[in-house]
Structures are given as C-alpha cells and as structure tokens.
Amino acid sequence: MLKVSASPHITGNMTTQKIMLLVIIALLPIAEKLVKEGGAFVCSGIIDERLADVESALSESLFSIEKITHNGGWSSVLCKLVENS
C-alpha cells in the first residue's frame, strides 16, 4: 500500500502528469479479475499525447478496445473483457 504524508514545512510545486495513465495501467490486472467475461471497463482522463501508452498496455491485456472518444485534448477508452482466466 502506498502511504503519502505531507509536511507543513515543505512547500513547492507539484505535477500530477501521467498519474491517470499509471493508475489505469496498474489497474488492468485487477480489472481483468473483477470484470465479468464480456463486461466493460472504461478508461478515462487520458491526455491525448499518452493514449498510445494505454492502447499498448490494453493490447497486452485480456481487454479489447471497443471505442475511443476524444474531447478537448482528453480521451476515454471503452474496453471489453474477452477472456477471464
């Protein structure tokens, strides 16, 4: 489990670039076990420039891409579980 703590004595800038991408990719093995066969898994909040990374990870999973939607520089991917082992 990831533990995060904050200190009131540390200030600065923080970026969350790629966090959604990393979360989506990390969730794929778990989603494969939780989604019923033929069920849907929606990945959203993907910045268009990183969509290829999500598509690549999905191609190595048990999900098939059914539809990709783009809106204002962001994408979502509708996937279907093709085989649940």
QUIKAZI-V767313 format. One record per backbone hydrogen bond with DSSP energy under -1.0 kcal/mol. CO is the residue of the C=O (numbers start at 1). NH is the residue of the N-H. E is the energy in kcal/mol with one decimal. If there is no record, write none. Layout:
co->CO nh->NH e->E
co->CO nh->NH e->E
This chain:
co->7 nh->10 e->-1.4
co->16 nh->19 e->-2.1
co->18 nh->22 e->-2.6
co->19 nh->23 e->-2.3
co->20 nh->24 e->-2.8
co->21 nh->25 e->-2.4
co->22 nh->26 e->-2.3
co->23 nh->27 e->-1.9
co->27 nh->31 e->-3.3
co->28 nh->32 e->-2.3
co->30 nh->34 e->-1.5
co->31 nh->35 e->-2.7
co->36 nh->39 e->-2.9
co->39 nh->81 e->-2.6
co->41 nh->79 e->-2.4
co->43 nh->77 e->-3.3
co->46 nh->75 e->-3.1
co->47 nh->50 e->-2.7
co->48 nh->51 e->-1.3
co->50 nh->54 e->-1.3
co->51 nh->55 e->-2.7
co->52 nh->56 e->-2.2
co->53 nh->57 e->-2.1
co->54 nh->58 e->-2.7
co->55 nh->59 e->-1.9
co->58 nh->61 e->-1.6
co->62 nh->82 e->-2.7
co->64 nh->80 e->-2.4
co->67 nh->78 e->-3.2
co->69 nh->76 e->-2.2
co->71 nh->74 e->-1.1
co->73 nh->48 e->-2.6
co->74 nh->71 e->-2.9
co->75 nh->46 e->-2.1
co->76 nh->69 e->-2.6
co->77 nh->43 e->-2.8
co->78 nh->66 e->-3.2
co->78 nh->67 e->-1.6
co->79 nh->41 e->-1.9
co->80 nh->64 e->-2.8
co->81 nh->38 e->-2.3
